[in-house]
Structures are given as structure tokens and as C-alpha cells.
Amino acid sequence: MTTGNIQLLSDTLAKTKAENRAALIAYLPAGFPTVDGGIAAIKAVFDGGADVVEVGLPHSDPVLDGPVIQTADDIALRGGVKIADVMRTVREAHEATGKPVLVMTYWNPIDRYGIERFTEELAAAGGAGCILPDLPVQESAVWRERADKHGLATVFVVAPSSRDERLATITAAGSGFVYAASLMGVTGTRVSVGEQAADLVRRTRATSELPVCVGLGVSDAAQAKEVAAFADGVIVGSAFVKRILDADGDEAAGLAAVRELAAELAEGVRRVS
């Protein structure tokens, strides 16, 4: 039986902690702008300095995602992206870099595809696990059993509205790391990430030994530095997607832009005062 790379994910986050910095976690959807173009973009982001990448599984009803990622998902879906393409993206990105690659997906596509089939294929592709923003913890037992069997992390999302008791329930069920949504709302770039996120990280850490990584709203090196001062990882998605959209079909320009952004953010997460 093939096992996934949860250990590689844990080792990577332990290594960044030992270096006294936050991990840089990048998000890009599979199939955007094309399947091959998406794989090239992930390699470019790793090349620029990302420690971990989340591959988005494009979905027609992405409740957590703002307009930038919705636009990318729409392009991928109209291009005919399939779960097999997501698995290929994970495999090629991991094989080329040796770094941890997760899938971020809503529950419906996994449910329809089959939990056992999905976890088995993700592990075989070298995946490190899944981020599941809309799977309620109390309904996650079957998924977690299969994920554990195949060596995959189950990353749950916590929000500023989560009460302490609820945080403890979520973190006890999760593995790999905890995804802390910095604010109430959808993905996108924000002017400030700030107070709510720091408070959520503090409260989450009180319930768990898992690393706590912050996403939703980080788009530049200054914000990455701000979040890196209190979180174990900084998650950036919309800013990368926007760079590719802004390249307007010029693949070389898009790859150069995401590599450059990754390098700036990688410097940001290392400037922890």
C-alpha cells in the first residue's frame, strides 16, 4: 500500500520552526491556466521559496473563495479539469521538488469520487494530505480513518468565530497543521490581517501542539512578516492567482511573476523580529 507524505509535511514545518521562521504555504488551483501551466506555476512558486503548496481542486460552488480564485476555478473548469488532473498536478509538483503538496478541496467532489479511491490515489501521487474547509469534524470519521491509513494529513479550518471548546474539538481531530482563517469572509487580499488572526492563533495553540498556519488576506511581504511574527505558517493564495491572471495569457510572464512574489514572501516570513 502506498502511503502519503504527512511525515514530510510535519518535518518541513518542524524545520521552519527550528530556523525560527514561519513556513510559506502557497495555494494555486489545478488546471489553471491549463493543467501543464498550473504544474509549471507550482514549480515556479517552489523555486521562488515556498515550503509547501496547496493545490486547489476547482469546484463550481467554492464557498470560501473570493472573486480572484473563483475566476481561476472557472477557467480550470471550462478547460475540463478532472480529479485525475489534480492528482497528476500533485504527483509532478512533488516529484520535481521533493516538497510537500496538499490538496485543498470542498467535500462534495471527494464524496462523489469515493473516499477510499481519493485517498489511495492522493497517497500514490505523493500527496501530503487534504485541507477540507467545509467538512464538519463530527462527520469526518470515515475520511480520517482512510486518510490515516494512507499517511495523509487532515487539515481543518478554524475561524475567529470558533469558540475555545469548538477549537479543541477541531484540533483534536486534525493532523498536519491547523488552518486559521484570519477573518470572517472569503479569500482575497486585504489591507490588514492583524488582531483577530493573532488572537485566533493564540487560542488555537492553547488547545493543540499542531502548527497553526494563517490564511485569507496575506498578499505581500509586509503582511507575511506581520503574520510570521505570531503564526507557524503564512498561507497565500489569491495574490499568486492574481499574478497569473494579470499576465493575461503570457505564460512566461506569469511564471516569472509568481516566482518573484514567492521570493518576496519567503523573505517576509524570514524577517521575524
C-alpha positions as a Markdown table, in Angstrom:
| # | Residue | x | y | z |
|---|---|---|---|---|
| 1 | Met | 0.0 | 0.0 | 0.0 |
| 2 | Thr | 1.3 | 3.4 | -0.9 |
| 3 | Thr | 1.4 | 5.9 | 1.9 |
| 4 | Gly | 1.3 | 9.7 | 1.6 |
| 5 | Asn | 3.6 | 12.3 | 2.8 |
| 6 | Ile | 2.2 | 13.6 | 6.1 |
| 7 | Gln | 5.6 | 12.9 | 7.6 |
| 8 | Leu | 7.3 | 15.1 | 5.0 |
| 9 | Leu | 4.8 | 17.9 | 5.9 |
| 10 | Ser | 5.4 | 17.6 | 9.6 |
| 11 | Asp | 9.2 | 17.5 | 9.1 |
| 12 | Thr | 9.0 | 20.6 | 6.8 |
| 13 | Leu | 7.1 | 22.6 | 9.4 |
| 14 | Ala | 9.4 | 21.4 | 12.2 |
| 15 | Lys | 12.4 | 22.5 | 10.1 |
| 16 | Thr | 11.0 | 26.0 | 9.5 |
| 17 | Lys | 10.3 | 26.3 | 13.3 |
| 18 | Ala | 13.9 | 25.2 | 14.0 |
| 19 | Glu | 15.0 | 28.0 | 11.7 |
| 20 | Asn | 13.0 | 30.4 | 13.8 |
| 21 | Arg | 10.7 | 31.4 | 11.0 |
| 22 | Ala | 7.2 | 30.8 | 9.6 |
| 23 | Ala | 6.7 | 28.4 | 6.7 |
| 24 | Leu | 5.5 | 29.9 | 3.4 |
| 25 | Ile | 2.5 | 27.9 | 2.1 |
| 26 | Ala | 1.3 | 28.8 | -1.4 |
| 27 | Tyr | -2.1 | 28.0 | -3.0 |
| 28 | Leu | -2.7 | 27.5 | -6.7 |
| 29 | Pro | -5.7 | 25.8 | -8.4 |
| 30 | Ala | -5.0 | 22.7 | -10.6 |
| 31 | Gly | -5.8 | 23.3 | -14.3 |
| 32 | Phe | -5.1 | 27.0 | -14.1 |
| 33 | Pro | -4.4 | 28.4 | -16.6 |
| 34 | Thr | -4.1 | 24.9 | -18.1 |
| 35 | Val | -3.1 | 21.6 | -16.4 |
| 36 | Asp | 0.5 | 21.9 | -17.7 |
| 37 | Gly | 0.6 | 25.7 | -16.9 |
| 38 | Gly | -0.6 | 25.0 | -13.4 |
| 39 | Ile | 2.1 | 22.4 | -12.8 |
| 40 | Ala | 4.7 | 24.9 | -14.1 |
| 41 | Ala | 3.3 | 27.6 | -11.8 |
| 42 | Ile | 3.6 | 25.4 | -8.7 |
| 43 | Lys | 7.2 | 24.5 | -9.6 |
| 44 | Ala | 7.9 | 28.3 | -10.1 |
| 45 | Val | 6.4 | 29.0 | -6.6 |
| 46 | Phe | 8.6 | 26.3 | -5.0 |
| 47 | Asp | 11.6 | 27.7 | -6.9 |
| 48 | Gly | 10.9 | 31.1 | -5.5 |
| 49 | Gly | 10.9 | 29.9 | -1.9 |
| 50 | Ala | 7.6 | 28.3 | -0.9 |
| 51 | Asp | 7.9 | 25.5 | 1.6 |
| 52 | Val | 4.6 | 23.8 | 1.0 |
| 53 | Val | 2.0 | 24.1 | -1.8 |
| 54 | Glu | -1.8 | 23.6 | -1.6 |
| 55 | Val | -3.3 | 22.5 | -4.9 |
| 56 | Gly | -6.9 | 23.7 | -5.2 |
| 57 | Leu | -9.4 | 21.2 | -6.7 |
| 58 | Pro | -11.6 | 23.6 | -8.7 |
| 59 | His | -15.2 | 23.5 | -7.7 |
| 60 | Ser | -18.4 | 25.1 | -9.1 |
| 61 | Asp | -19.5 | 26.4 | -5.7 |
| 62 | Pro | -16.4 | 27.5 | -3.8 |
| 63 | Val | -17.9 | 28.9 | -0.6 |
| 64 | Leu | -14.6 | 30.0 | 0.9 |
| 65 | Asp | -13.1 | 31.6 | -2.2 |
| 66 | Gly | -13.3 | 35.2 | -3.3 |
| 67 | Pro | -13.6 | 36.5 | -6.8 |
| 68 | Val | -9.9 | 36.0 | -7.9 |
| 69 | Ile | -9.9 | 32.3 | -7.1 |
| 70 | Gln | -13.4 | 31.9 | -8.4 |
| 71 | Thr | -12.2 | 33.3 | -11.7 |
| 72 | Ala | -9.3 | 30.8 | -11.8 |
| 73 | Asp | -11.6 | 27.9 | -10.9 |
| 74 | Asp | -13.9 | 28.9 | -13.7 |
| 75 | Ile | -11.1 | 28.9 | -16.2 |
| 76 | Ala | -9.9 | 25.5 | -15.0 |
| 77 | Leu | -13.4 | 24.0 | -15.1 |
| 78 | Arg | -14.1 | 25.4 | -18.5 |
| 79 | Gly | -10.8 | 23.8 | -19.6 |
| 80 | Gly | -12.2 | 20.5 | -18.5 |
| 81 | Val | -10.1 | 19.8 | -15.4 |
| 82 | Lys | -10.7 | 16.5 | -13.8 |
| 83 | Ile | -9.7 | 14.9 | -10.4 |
| 84 | Ala | -7.1 | 12.9 | -12.4 |
| 85 | Asp | -5.5 | 16.2 | -13.4 |
| 86 | Val | -5.4 | 17.3 | -9.8 |
| 87 | Met | -3.6 | 14.0 | -8.9 |
| 88 | Arg | -1.2 | 14.5 | -11.8 |
| 89 | Thr | -0.5 | 18.0 | -10.6 |
| 90 | Val | 0.3 | 16.8 | -7.1 |
| 91 | Arg | 2.5 | 14.0 | -8.5 |
| 92 | Glu | 4.5 | 16.1 | -10.9 |
| 93 | Ala | 4.9 | 19.0 | -8.4 |
| 94 | His | 6.1 | 16.7 | -5.6 |
| 95 | Glu | 8.4 | 14.6 | -7.8 |
| 96 | Ala | 10.0 | 17.7 | -9.3 |
| 97 | Thr | 10.7 | 19.3 | -5.9 |
| 98 | Gly | 10.6 | 16.7 | -3.2 |
| 99 | Lys | 8.4 | 19.1 | -1.2 |
| 100 | Pro | 5.0 | 18.6 | 0.5 |
| 101 | Val | 2.0 | 19.1 | -1.7 |
| 102 | Leu | -1.6 | 19.1 | -0.3 |
| 103 | Val | -5.0 | 19.3 | -1.9 |
| 104 | Met | -7.5 | 21.9 | -0.8 |
| 105 | Thr | -11.0 | 20.8 | -1.7 |
| 106 | Tyr | -14.6 | 21.0 | -0.8 |
| 107 | Trp | -16.2 | 17.8 | 0.4 |
| 108 | Asn | -18.7 | 17.2 | -2.5 |
| 109 | Pro | -16.1 | 16.2 | -5.1 |
| 110 | Ile | -14.5 | 13.7 | -2.7 |
| 111 | Asp | -17.9 | 12.3 | -1.7 |
| 112 | Arg | -18.8 | 11.7 | -5.3 |
| 113 | Tyr | -15.4 | 10.3 | -6.3 |
| 114 | Gly | -15.3 | 7.9 | -3.4 |
| 115 | Ile | -13.2 | 8.4 | -0.2 |
| 116 | Glu | -11.1 | 5.3 | -0.5 |
| 117 | Arg | -10.4 | 5.9 | -4.2 |
| 118 | Phe | -9.5 | 9.6 | -3.5 |
| 119 | Thr | -7.2 | 8.9 | -0.5 |
| 120 | Glu | -5.5 | 6.0 | -2.3 |
| 121 | Glu | -4.8 | 8.0 | -5.4 |
| 122 | Leu | -3.6 | 11.0 | -3.5 |
| 123 | Ala | -1.2 | 8.9 | -1.5 |
| 124 | Ala | 0.1 | 7.2 | -4.6 |
| 125 | Ala | 0.7 | 10.7 | -6.1 |
| 126 | Gly | 2.9 | 11.6 | -3.2 |
| 127 | Gly | 0.3 | 14.0 | -1.6 |
| 128 | Ala | 0.8 | 15.1 | 2.0 |
| 129 | Gly | -2.9 | 15.4 | 2.8 |
| 130 | Cys | -6.0 | 17.5 | 2.3 |
| 131 | Ile | -7.4 | 20.8 | 3.6 |
| 132 | Leu | -11.2 | 20.4 | 3.9 |
| 133 | Pro | -12.8 | 23.7 | 4.7 |
| 134 | Asp | -16.4 | 22.5 | 4.6 |
| 135 | Leu | -16.2 | 19.0 | 6.2 |
| 136 | Pro | -17.7 | 19.2 | 9.7 |
| 137 | Val | -15.5 | 17.5 | 12.2 |
| 138 | Gln | -18.4 | 15.5 | 13.6 |
| 139 | Glu | -19.0 | 14.0 | 10.1 |
| 140 | Ser | -15.3 | 13.3 | 9.3 |
| 141 | Ala | -14.6 | 9.9 | 11.0 |
| 142 | Val | -14.7 | 7.9 | 7.8 |
| 143 | Trp | -12.5 | 10.3 | 5.9 |
| 144 | Arg | -10.0 | 10.5 | 8.8 |
| 145 | Glu | -9.8 | 6.7 | 9.1 |
| 146 | Arg | -8.9 | 6.4 | 5.3 |
| 147 | Ala | -6.5 | 9.4 | 5.5 |
| 148 | Asp | -4.7 | 7.9 | 8.4 |
| 149 | Lys | -4.5 | 4.5 | 6.7 |
| 150 | His | -2.8 | 6.2 | 3.7 |
| 151 | Gly | -0.5 | 8.5 | 5.6 |
| 152 | Leu | -2.3 | 11.7 | 4.7 |
| 153 | Ala | -2.9 | 14.8 | 6.9 |
| 154 | Thr | -6.4 | 16.1 | 7.5 |
| 155 | Val | -6.2 | 19.9 | 7.9 |
| 156 | Phe | -9.3 | 21.6 | 9.3 |
| 157 | Val | -10.1 | 25.3 | 9.1 |
| 158 | Val | -10.8 | 27.3 | 12.3 |
| 159 | Ala | -12.2 | 30.9 | 12.2 |
| 160 | Pro | -12.3 | 33.8 | 14.6 |
| 161 | Ser | -15.9 | 32.9 | 15.4 |
| 162 | Ser | -14.8 | 29.5 | 16.7 |
| 163 | Arg | -15.3 | 29.2 | 20.5 |
| 164 | Asp | -12.5 | 27.7 | 22.6 |
| 165 | Glu | -14.4 | 24.5 | 23.2 |
| 166 | Arg | -15.0 | 24.1 | 19.4 |
| 167 | Leu | -11.4 | 24.8 | 18.7 |
| 168 | Ala | -10.3 | 22.0 | 21.0 |
| 169 | Thr | -12.7 | 19.6 | 19.2 |
| 170 | Ile | -11.4 | 20.6 | 15.7 |
| 171 | Thr | -7.7 | 20.5 | 16.6 |
| 172 | Ala | -8.0 | 17.1 | 18.3 |
| 173 | Ala | -9.4 | 15.6 | 15.1 |
| 174 | Gly | -6.9 | 17.3 | 12.7 |
| 175 | Ser | -3.4 | 16.4 | 11.7 |
| 176 | Gly | -0.5 | 18.1 | 9.8 |
| 177 | Phe | -1.4 | 21.7 | 10.8 |
| 178 | Val | -4.4 | 23.8 | 11.7 |
| 179 | Tyr | -5.6 | 26.3 | 9.0 |
| 180 | Ala | -6.6 | 29.5 | 10.8 |
| 181 | Ala | -8.8 | 31.8 | 8.7 |
| 182 | Ser | -7.6 | 35.3 | 9.6 |
| 183 | Leu | -11.1 | 36.8 | 9.3 |
| 184 | Met | -14.7 | 36.1 | 8.7 |
| 185 | Gly | -15.3 | 36.0 | 5.0 |
| 186 | Val | -13.8 | 34.7 | 1.7 |
| 187 | Thr | -10.3 | 34.6 | 0.3 |
| 188 | Gly | -8.8 | 37.7 | -1.2 |
| 189 | Thr | -6.2 | 40.3 | -0.5 |
| 190 | Arg | -6.8 | 42.6 | 2.4 |
| 191 | Val | -5.2 | 45.8 | 3.7 |
| 192 | Ser | -4.6 | 44.4 | 7.1 |
| 193 | Val | -4.5 | 40.9 | 8.6 |
| 194 | Gly | -3.9 | 41.7 | 12.2 |
| 195 | Glu | -5.5 | 41.4 | 15.5 |
| 196 | Gln | -8.2 | 38.8 | 15.0 |
| 197 | Ala | -5.7 | 36.4 | 13.5 |
| 198 | Ala | -3.2 | 36.8 | 16.3 |
| 199 | Asp | -5.9 | 36.1 | 18.9 |
| 200 | Leu | -7.1 | 33.1 | 17.0 |
| 201 | Val | -3.6 | 31.6 | 16.8 |
| 202 | Arg | -3.1 | 32.1 | 20.5 |
| 203 | Arg | -6.4 | 30.4 | 21.3 |
| 204 | Thr | -5.8 | 27.6 | 18.9 |
| 205 | Arg | -2.3 | 26.9 | 20.3 |
| 206 | Ala | -3.8 | 26.6 | 23.7 |
| 207 | Thr | -5.7 | 23.5 | 22.5 |
| 208 | Ser | -3.1 | 21.7 | 20.4 |
| 209 | Glu | 0.6 | 21.0 | 19.6 |
| 210 | Leu | -0.1 | 21.2 | 15.9 |
| 211 | Pro | 1.4 | 24.1 | 13.9 |
| 212 | Val | -1.1 | 26.9 | 13.3 |
| 213 | Cys | -0.9 | 28.5 | 9.8 |
| 214 | Val | -2.8 | 31.6 | 8.9 |
| 215 | Gly | -4.5 | 32.3 | 5.6 |
| 216 | Leu | -7.1 | 34.6 | 4.0 |
| 217 | Gly | -5.8 | 38.1 | 3.2 |
| 218 | Val | -2.0 | 37.9 | 3.1 |
| 219 | Ser | -0.7 | 39.3 | -0.2 |
| 220 | Asp | 2.7 | 40.9 | 0.3 |
| 221 | Ala | 6.0 | 40.7 | 2.1 |
| 222 | Ala | 5.0 | 43.2 | 4.8 |
| 223 | Gln | 1.8 | 41.2 | 5.7 |
| 224 | Ala | 3.7 | 38.0 | 5.6 |
| 225 | Lys | 6.2 | 39.4 | 8.1 |
| 226 | Glu | 3.3 | 40.6 | 10.3 |
| 227 | Val | 1.7 | 37.2 | 10.3 |
| 228 | Ala | 5.0 | 35.3 | 10.6 |
| 229 | Ala | 5.6 | 37.1 | 14.0 |
| 230 | Phe | 2.7 | 35.1 | 15.6 |
| 231 | Ala | 2.0 | 32.1 | 13.3 |
| 232 | Asp | 3.8 | 28.9 | 12.3 |
| 233 | Gly | 2.9 | 29.3 | 8.7 |
| 234 | Val | 1.7 | 32.0 | 6.3 |
| 235 | Ile | -0.7 | 30.9 | 3.6 |
| 236 | Val | -1.0 | 32.9 | 0.4 |
| 237 | Gly | -3.4 | 32.1 | -2.5 |
| 238 | Ser | -5.2 | 35.0 | -4.2 |
| 239 | Ala | -2.1 | 37.1 | -4.7 |
| 240 | Phe | -0.4 | 34.2 | -6.7 |
| 241 | Val | -3.5 | 33.6 | -8.7 |
| 242 | Lys | -3.9 | 37.3 | -9.5 |
| 243 | Arg | -0.3 | 37.5 | -10.8 |
| 244 | Ile | -1.2 | 34.8 | -13.4 |
| 245 | Leu | -4.4 | 36.5 | -14.3 |
| 246 | Asp | -2.6 | 39.8 | -14.7 |
| 247 | Ala | -0.1 | 38.1 | -17.1 |
| 248 | Asp | -3.1 | 37.8 | -19.4 |
| 249 | Gly | -2.1 | 34.5 | -21.2 |
| 250 | Asp | 1.6 | 35.2 | -21.3 |
| 251 | Glu | 2.8 | 32.1 | -19.6 |
| 252 | Ala | 6.5 | 33.1 | -19.2 |
| 253 | Ala | 5.4 | 36.4 | -17.6 |
| 254 | Gly | 3.0 | 34.6 | -15.3 |
| 255 | Leu | 5.7 | 32.2 | -14.1 |
| 256 | Ala | 8.2 | 35.0 | -13.6 |
| 257 | Ala | 5.6 | 36.9 | -11.6 |
| 258 | Val | 4.7 | 34.1 | -9.2 |
| 259 | Arg | 8.4 | 33.1 | -8.7 |
| 260 | Glu | 9.1 | 36.8 | -7.9 |
| 261 | Leu | 6.2 | 37.0 | -5.4 |
| 262 | Ala | 7.2 | 33.7 | -3.7 |
| 263 | Ala | 10.7 | 35.1 | -3.3 |
| 264 | Glu | 9.4 | 38.4 | -1.7 |
| 265 | Leu | 7.1 | 36.5 | 0.6 |
| 266 | Ala | 9.8 | 34.0 | 1.5 |
| 267 | Glu | 11.9 | 36.9 | 2.6 |
| 268 | Gly | 9.0 | 38.3 | 4.6 |
| 269 | Val | 8.5 | 35.1 | 6.6 |
| 270 | Arg | 12.2 | 35.1 | 7.5 |
| 271 | Arg | 12.2 | 38.7 | 8.8 |
| 272 | Val | 10.8 | 37.8 | 12.2 |
| 273 | Ser | 11.9 | 40.5 | 14.6 |
